[in-house]
Each structure stands twice: as structure tokens, then as C-alpha cells.
Amino acid sequence: MSPSRAQSETVTPDSEHKSLAERLPQPARDYALLARFDRPIGWWLLFWPCAWGTWLAGAGLQWQLVAWFLLGSIAMRSAGCVYNDIVDRDLDSSVSRTANRPIASGRVSRNQAWIWLLVLCGVGLVVLLQLRWQAQLVALGSLALVAAYPFMKRITWWPQAWLGLVFTWGALVGWTALRDDNLGVMLALYAGAFFWCMGYDTIYAMQDREDDALVGIKSSALRLGNKVKPGVAGFYAAAVALWALAFWQLRGDWIALLALVPAALHLGWQVMTLDGDDPMNPLSRFRSNRYAGALVAAACFVVGNAGG
């Protein structure tokens, strides 16, 4: 096998930046892949709820705070991926899409992975210290959920629900970084984000249904069977309804709800065009949620900072 081919095979097929990752020298490439630096979609999905909470709070752009949240999202999503791969090393080696991951393939040892995890958590700690103490406590409240997540696929058909609790926690942190009141608004925003995550992660799980069934991994995509599209539609409808409730509690103005129309149309497009028979279709629909998140962020900024 030629060096270029061997190098290419160390990069998982669903990498967004495979050619860039292939150019990195060893072992830098393996540490980058372990942290999913080649797949930034995870940063965006973790970051957008932080921005929603910040901008719906109505304190203006808050660009420095938002920038800290972006850095924290990159670091903690990467740390979460490293931790997940440490826990799932045996399962990953049994699934074709993940068998070449650095730990599953043996290219990175568990001790090396734990050191890398601590480095990434150190970056997250720096970000945490930029927040006021109320937001720090809220952020720390997610740690137990994060630690338990990798085990959920072994014990429940709905690990996506657990991820929904974890991956959208930033909505709570973003809000409490700026204000302590109107907690109903914050909770409705978070609940909407939960169902959004349920929808997009069910789409993501469609890629692994055959392998997951063979090795005993559970997922909402398997549980829903041939009703995945209606299930995702229901999750997304609940998300939009709860975001509308958050906006209504904050503004009490029907016009404010119009800000959600672009995001609702985008989520509807995802459902209408979702095709489980095309291997690339679920991945592209999943990744398009970076734009869905941006549309909701724009709506939050407009409604949160509207006059009156």
C-alpha cells in the first residue's frame, strides 16, 4: 500500500476537510481527527444555542462574549469527542464508518487521549472563567450529563434525547451570562433546542443503522424504523413551537414570531428532502443545521433587541 493511500485511509469517510487533514503530519493528524477538527459542524451545533441565549437576552451584539462561547464550543466539543472515543473504542472498531478513528485503530493510546482531553478541557476552563458566577454554575451543571452520554446508546433507544439535553445546554449558559429573570423564556428556548437536536441527531444516526443493528447500538433512527421522516418532522415542529413560545413570552407580539419563518422553512426543507436510500443525503441534511442554527440566532437577535 502506498503512503498516500495509507494516509488517506486514516481519515474517516465523512470528514468535511479530508484533503486538509491528509496534509497534516503524524501524529498531528491523529490528534486533529480525534478532536474532530476536520468536522466543524459539531462546533456550530454546540455554539448556536449559546448565541441564541445571549442574543435573545437583549443586551446587544455582545461580540466578545459570543467569541468566547465559540472558542469554548470548539474546545468542549473536541473534548467530548475525545472522551466519547475513549469510552467507545471497542464499539467504534466494529462500525465501518468509525473503525479508522485514532483510538479504535490503535494509532493513539488511551493515555495519550486522556492527556489531549485534559489540554482541551484547560481551554474550556479559560472560557468558563470569563463568565459571571451564575453562568459558571449553570455551565458546570452539564458535566454529569456529558460524562453519562457515551453510555446512553447501550441502554436506551433514545440516546438522541440525552444528547439533546447536553448539546443545547449553551442556551441556558448564554441567557444566565447576562440576566437572571424571565426564566420561562430561557426554558422554552432550551426546550426548543432540545427537540432541534433530537431531529438533527436522528438524521445523523440514519447513516449507521445497519452497523448499529449488528453490534447492538441503539438509536432513535432504529427505533423509529420506517417512520423516521414523520419523527423528525415532529421533533422539528416541537422545536419551532417552543421557540415561538419563548419569543411570545418575551415580546407578546405576533409579529415577533415572523422572525422564525426562515428557520421553520429550512427545517421543513430538510424533512421534505430527507432520503434514507441515498447514503450522502442524511449527512448533508444533518450538516445543513449550521444554517438552521444561524437563522434561529438571527431571529433571537432581532426579537431580543427589538425596541419596546
PyMOL commands that set and color helices and strands:
alter all, ss='L'
color gray80, all
select helices_A, chain A and resi 3-9+18-23+28-34+41-56+63-87+89-92+110-128+133-140+143-155+159-167+170-176+183-215+220-251+254-273+280-287+289-304
alter helices_A, ss='H'
color red, helices_A
deselect
rebuild
show_as cartoon
